[in-house]
Amino acid sequence: EEVAKLLELKAQLGTDDGKQMFALKTPKGTRDYNPKQMAIRESVFNTIISCFKRHGAETIDTPVFELKETLTGKYGEDSKLIYDLKDQGGELLSLRYDLTVPFARYLAMNKISNIKRYHIAKVYRRDNPAMTKGRYREFYQCDFDIAGQYDPMIPDAECIKVVHEILTELQLGDFRIKVNDRRILDGMFAVCGVPDDKFRAICSTVDKLDKASWEEVKNEMVGEKGLAPEAADRIGEYVRMHGGFDLAEKLLQDPQLSQNKHALEGLTDMKDLFKYLELFKITDKVIFDLSLARGLDYYTGVIYEAVLIRPQNVHPSEELVSVGSVAGGGRYDGLVGMFDHKGRKVPCVGVSVGIERVFSILEHKAEASEEKIRTTETQVLVASAQKNLLEERLKLTSELWDAGIKAEVLYKKNPKLLSQLQHCEETGIPLVAIIGEQELKEGVVKLRNVATREEVDVSRVTLVEEIKKRSIQS
Amino acid sequence: EEVAKLLELKAQLGTDDGKQMFALKTPKGTRDYNPKQMAIRESVFNTIISCFKRHGAETIDTPVFELKETLTGKYGEDSKLIYDLKDQGGELLSLRYDLTVPFARYLAMNKISNIKRYHIAKVYRRDNPAMTKGRYREFYQCDFDIAGQYDPMIPDAECIKVVHEILTELQLGDFRIKVNDRRILDGMFAVCGVPDDKFRAICSTVDKLDKASWEEVKNEMVGEKGLAPEAADRIGEYVRMHGGFDLAEKLLQDPQLSQNKHALEGLTDMKDLFKYLELFKITDKVIFDLSLARGLDYYTGVIYEAVLIRPQNVHPSEELVSVGSVAGGGRYDGLVGMFDHKGRKVPCVGVSVGIERVFSILEHKAEASEEKIRTTETQVLVASAQKNLLEERLKLTSELWDAGIKAEVLYKKNPKLLSQLQHCEETGIPLVAIIGEQELKEGVVKLRNVATREEVDVSRVTLVEEIKKRSIQS
């Protein structure tokens, strides 16, 4: 890293010949995708989109920037991470921080009270990047949200089912989906003696429990946030609890929590949620976890977060180790109302799959495996062993394109046959259509299988058909 | 428009109850895509991506913003249209203005000297929007570029073939692809007596000929750009010429032009280009047009631009009227070298399809037609006519999801059968799987065809198979 910094400095100073130099890089926290990475990305997107479509979702798109005021007051302590555009005259703009706030703005603006939609797009956060862990400043979110007034917890359960399906299909190893409810948290804070105006701040601190120890979290509560140590200790007892339907039932017996209106609602709904998850046969992966808080301001009900776990091979008895969150979401019944001039509410629940971490896992897998990833789909290379056949090669290639065949030709007047075959080996093109004077005279093409080196003369009339037939077989 | 302005003012002033209001809109020159527009967008992308893959292209992606200095000095007079990000500490960033400069930066940074790649992404220009004509500040570009040292004009011809294929497949009506060469323009300027340092500025002015009359263009040359009127008049004679292979041959006989080294190279290559286009059987749509200039600084060789034409039904003898450019590109052999610290060059040629105009044409077409566009792919709705069957509906829906069937269920405890059927009518779901006490007892599902209203009992064991069978048929 030191060397990189020095090289950058050197680049800024300029070269020996006095020419001013520049940094040849992408902005901090961002990266390019090369063709191999794109192939992985495409396959991940296909899995996710298939799932969203299986659940009947439509898709929308919104601009990469919003009016600055659209984002104001939605993200709590995270607002400082928003990218603003320079004031070049006209409106003040910011890059979107997530896809949820633009979605709520879209619903209010178009007076939509009912929609199930997915949206896959990049969002922007001026956070401290940790690119090896898949934490970037520009990253994809794959969001699935259900907006509308419905009977409790049915759409909420479907969102969790969607996460379960996606993580299962991506084959990333074992995972857990933690669920909790903002109303339960609020009730718990009230019962523990947290003042009303400190709920959101304490919530943000509890949210750090997945990365920090309880001691650190308690110190922040008491030190930074000014909470009484006894209150923190009482919170500490609750946030150690996790379970399922049974835990919700047990907490409904808790003499204090059950007296709190918010907690009572949340716990009753939690029981329904687990009932539906049971019908979906996914309760083995879902944990009701009172330490789950999630930082964003806009959640009002159930919240959830999916984490991948790496089994400890050495000590199988030890606790499962989380390797980080890959999806999260929850219910936000008030957000659309913040945009509606009449305060008309549209209840919403949704989930966001953060796939950068998924990409890095799959990229490492691909690098480790011997299997070659193809980055093109070319079926055939049009080639020749003889000179002065460029025009004939171009003509045949064009005929193949017009027949819908994926074909390439080298852009050389007289390429060597060896370099043409090498191009096929390197890029995985399975067939070569070779022409020479003899073939042209006879109206045939020598079709070569790159892998087996078998060659067979095929009439030009049936060439397209033959290539299609072989492409299906392979 | 006046009313809109007043309403916006009113919104800024606040409502009667004193609550501060905000503008509920997307930023100027941008728009959302609703599910119907997304369906059109997806089908256009599929056509374009299929074509790019047919020609053996890989794909890459780059960040939405670049270091500001990466974009500096690449766009000539258009640089003022670049969006800058606010300086929030750290690097100075700008939103990408096109995909070509990021591509050149990518090649230099990764020392790639050979690639055929496509890149579909949004770019940003602080231009005057004309949204009804499909001119936005945030818009998609679909770029296809071939980088590498090859024999002349072969990749250039393929780029034009790609444009031809895409515009043919999109069925937007008739079109023409104009081609010219920066070297021919430079030679022409030299021969006409334009001083060297005015080439780029005069080139920008000539580029306006598709929108402005010759008189207006001449006035700008002489008035704003300070060109001698005689020089302008000589340019005027050349830029009226258009043809094909023959025009290139004729201009090679031009006693002055043929003496100019640049023009000679350009015209000789132009003959080769038309020879290859002839092999591709597309010369009927391609015009060698000396008035085509293209504004960007980085072009060094062949340039081209595709325009849609609307036949004049009233006076069929009149000239074809252009409804605007939908694709453009050219050769830029110097751009990668501008990023390479050693000035190492990578010759490139490419084309960019601007699809916003294509979208607006297809959206208007869709609105005008009676045909309903489906925005989901749901195959079946799980429904019931009886009460208290929510859990059974959820269970069946989940089974269908797990079997890969696209299924929906209404999020109501006891929805009316009528509203369940209405949901199918509205969203185009072709099948309903109805369950009731009787069906549950018998282990069957009543499968209803929404269009024909036919109902048949299907065993739950064969339900998935039956739905798949019917989905293939329709």
Interface residues (C-beta under 8 A of the other chain):
Chain A: A11 T15 M21 F22 A23 L24 K25 T26 P27 K28 T30 R31 D32 Y33 N34 P35 M38 R41 K53 R54 H55 G56 A57 E58 T59 I60 D61 T62 P63 V64 F65 E66 L67 E69 T70 Y83 D84 L85 K86 D87 Q88 G90 E91 L93 L95 R105 Y106 A108 M109 N110 R117 K122 Y124 R126 E138 I146 G148 Y150 D151 I154 P155 A157 E158 K161 E165 K275 Y276 L279 F280 K281 F339 H341 T375 T376 E377 T378 L390 E391 L394 K395 S398 W401 G404 I405 K406 A407 E408 Y411 K412 K413 T427
Chain B: A11 T15 M21 F22 A23 L24 K25 T26 P27 K28 T30 R31 D32 Y33 N34 P35 M38 R41 K53 R54 H55 G56 A57 E58 T59 I60 D61 T62 P63 V64 F65 E66 L67 E69 T70 Y83 D84 L85 K86 D87 Q88 G90 E91 L93 L95 R105 Y106 A108 M109 N110 R117 K122 Y124 R126 E138 I146 G148 Y150 D151 I154 P155 A157 E158 K161 E165 K275 Y276 L279 F280 K281 F339 H341 T375 T376 E377 T378 L390 E391 L394 K395 S398 W401 G404 I405 K406 A407 E408 Y411 K412 K413 T427
